[in-house]
Amino acid sequence: MKRAVYILLFLLACNFASGQQLPIFSQYLYNKFLINPAVAGSDGYTSFNLTAREQWVGYYGAPQTFSFSGQGRILKRGLKFKHAGGGRQIYRPKSDGRVGLGGFVFSDKNGIVQRTGFQFRIHITCGFEIRHSYRWGWLLQAITSK
């Protein structure tokens, strides 16, 4: 009897369960923000990226992924000078701000399934120094499927 109840509960849970498939990004080496919310603003400057990925070009229903992302650090205090060789000075963004914000919009088409959505990401840096610190990242996501 107990076994029958477990089997029935498992079958009912399978009815309500649904899987998720997030877009695959192969350009994460160039835009780490796509896979890790704690990277938002970690470089100290604001950046915008447009990413496109198409596989099996020429085949009907081939996977296509497009995204636009932007990220930056807020509450920072301007620029700092860094001395380079030959007496030159280089301006670099300060990384004093401890809060990074960002977001991205994506469209993922894979066969007959198409997902469109957005993510809002925030990170907070905790620690005594920026070089030796912890970054906590959170994201809010909304996806529509057709």
BELQUIGI-V716257 format. One record per run of one state. SS is the DSSP state (H for helix, E for strand, - for the rest). FROM is the first residue (numbers start at 1). LEN is the number of residues. If there is no record, write none. Layout:
# BELQUIGI-V716257
SS|FROM|LEN  SS|FROM|LEN
This chain:
# BELQUIGI-V716257
-|1|1  H|2|15  -|17|15  H|32|3  -|35|2  H|37|3  -|40|7  E|47|8  -|55|9  E|64|11  -|75|4  E|79|5  -|84|1  H|85|3  -|88|1  E|89|5  -|94|5  E|99|12  -|111|2  E|113|15  -|128|5  E|133|13  -|146|1
